[in-house]
Amino acid sequence: MKQPSESEDNLLAMNLGLMRRAMLRDGLLASLSATADTDISMPQVVVLFLLDDMGEQSATALAERTGRSVSAMSRLLDQMVRKGMIQRREDEHDRRFKRFAIGDGGRAFLAAFEKQRADAQLALMNYLSPSERVEVRRGMALLAEAATRRKAQVHGASND
């Protein structure tokens, strides 16, 4: 299989950037209004996605993954527990350590957040012809398959 050239990669990156910018602008604005009552920060959204993808994690593992200090991550996690977004429990091997998992509030938030993002992408698709929509759907299916394979490889190698 022929590898894409640097110029093809640059064009793809530029096109992805244009698409993401339109989706982020519309999706984030809609997400802000839909989730205004939750008062959640972007680092908290990232933690929810990590816990949803990776399952239960320690504060240390989440701090390492996000590039934050353990103390900053602990404060962030405490806020999220108080908001009902995540759950905390003692580690069964060492009670000094806490483990965190996504809670019902976090799952509900992510569902609403993902719906807003999907709605923004679907709105863009309204500007495509029927044949272009077929191509995009196929491309999205391929990207979803690649994401699934990547997740299995990355998470399989780094389970905490």
Legacy VTK file of the C-alpha trace (Angstrom):
# vtk DataFile Version 3.0
C-alpha trace
ASCII
DATASET POLYDATA
POINTS 160 float
0.000 0.000 0.000
1.359 3.417 -0.994
2.128 5.780 1.884
0.621 9.282 1.597
3.062 12.026 0.699
3.853 14.852 3.088
1.750 17.238 0.979
-1.208 14.792 1.087
-0.820 14.535 4.863
-0.644 18.336 5.139
-3.805 18.724 3.047
-5.610 16.129 5.165
-4.477 17.870 8.364
-5.690 21.207 7.017
-9.072 19.738 6.023
-9.464 17.982 9.370
-8.638 21.263 11.084
-11.312 23.139 9.143
-13.880 20.475 9.938
-12.927 20.287 13.628
-13.001 24.055 13.995
-16.552 24.225 12.624
-17.634 21.293 14.786
-15.917 22.581 17.915
-17.325 26.066 17.517
-20.890 24.857 17.048
-20.607 21.808 19.299
-18.919 23.559 22.198
-21.306 26.494 22.081
-24.244 24.093 22.165
-22.566 22.030 24.895
-21.987 25.128 27.004
-25.636 26.075 26.894
-26.863 22.492 27.375
-24.571 21.875 30.353
-24.531 25.349 31.913
-25.890 23.987 35.191
-23.017 21.529 35.635
-20.233 24.159 35.706
-17.624 21.638 34.558
-14.112 22.533 33.411
-12.265 21.158 30.394
-9.832 19.162 32.608
-12.875 17.581 34.278
-14.309 16.667 30.864
-10.991 15.028 29.997
-11.059 13.037 33.252
-14.594 11.854 32.485
-13.506 10.653 29.045
-10.478 8.876 30.548
-12.526 7.145 33.239
-15.176 6.196 30.704
-12.565 4.752 28.338
-10.117 3.230 30.799
-12.315 2.299 33.733
-11.404 2.848 37.356
-8.114 4.726 37.896
-5.984 6.136 40.695
-5.429 9.868 41.153
-1.751 9.300 40.350
-2.523 7.567 37.041
-4.936 10.355 36.054
-2.390 13.021 37.034
0.289 11.345 34.903
-2.069 10.937 31.950
-3.175 14.604 32.024
0.174 16.188 32.932
-1.127 17.617 36.206
0.361 17.302 39.658
-1.136 14.683 41.960
-2.290 17.393 44.389
-4.025 19.382 41.608
-5.622 16.182 40.307
-6.789 15.241 43.811
-8.528 18.615 44.205
-10.132 18.255 40.780
-11.323 14.720 41.614
-12.727 15.860 44.980
-14.785 18.528 43.166
-16.072 15.934 40.717
-17.068 13.552 43.532
-19.001 16.395 45.220
-20.784 17.121 41.911
-21.759 13.462 41.554
-19.785 13.052 38.334
-17.449 10.344 39.617
-17.231 7.862 42.480
-14.353 7.300 44.900
-13.482 4.158 46.821
-10.532 2.881 48.823
-8.061 0.608 47.079
-8.614 -2.955 48.300
-4.853 -3.540 48.674
-3.897 -0.262 50.345
-6.606 1.839 52.010
-4.414 4.956 51.809
-4.970 5.013 48.050
-8.222 5.975 46.392
-9.649 4.692 43.125
-11.996 6.729 40.930
-14.666 5.640 38.467
-17.176 7.502 36.353
-20.556 7.856 38.043
-24.089 8.248 36.751
-23.753 12.038 36.665
-20.577 11.770 34.616
-22.163 9.309 32.197
-25.176 11.601 31.761
-22.892 14.575 31.136
-20.842 12.676 28.533
-23.999 11.481 26.779
-25.261 15.079 26.493
-21.804 16.323 25.480
-21.433 13.643 22.793
-24.937 14.342 21.470
-24.087 18.024 21.068
-20.891 17.152 19.201
-22.707 14.654 16.975
-25.435 17.192 16.226
-22.757 19.700 15.147
-21.167 17.162 12.814
-24.516 16.099 11.381
-25.340 19.767 10.739
-22.187 20.002 8.612
-23.255 16.950 6.662
-26.389 18.825 5.547
-24.086 20.770 3.221
-23.001 17.596 1.396
-24.636 15.939 -1.560
-26.147 12.474 -1.008
-23.131 10.810 -2.654
-20.720 12.872 -0.535
-22.618 11.815 2.602
-22.092 8.166 1.637
-18.343 8.796 1.317
-18.184 10.596 4.667
-20.162 7.863 6.414
-17.726 5.259 5.046
-14.760 7.386 6.123
-16.227 7.837 9.602
-16.808 4.079 9.892
-13.160 3.469 8.961
-11.981 6.052 11.501
-14.195 4.479 14.181
-12.653 1.075 13.440
-9.156 2.576 13.655
-10.071 4.261 16.959
-11.283 0.932 18.347
-8.041 -0.797 17.336
-5.960 2.051 18.788
-7.898 1.988 22.054
-7.355 -1.758 22.388
-3.633 -1.361 21.732
-3.089 1.682 23.963
-5.277 0.576 26.858
-4.138 -3.017 26.609
-0.564 -1.847 27.137
-1.262 0.709 29.887
-3.959 -0.611 32.207
-3.567 0.787 35.721
LINES 1 161
160 0 1 2 3 4 5 6 7 8 9 10 11 12 13 14 15 16 17 18 19 20 21 22 23 24 25 26 27 28 29 30 31 32 33 34 35 36 37 38 39 40 41 42 43 44 45 46 47 48 49 50 51 52 53 54 55 56 57 58 59 60 61 62 63 64 65 66 67 68 69 70 71 72 73 74 75 76 77 78 79 80 81 82 83 84 85 86 87 88 89 90 91 92 93 94 95 96 97 98 99 100 101 102 103 104 105 106 107 108 109 110 111 112 113 114 115 116 117 118 119 120 121 122 123 124 125 126 127 128 129 130 131 132 133 134 135 136 137 138 139 140 141 142 143 144 145 146 147 148 149 150 151 152 153 154 155 156 157 158 159
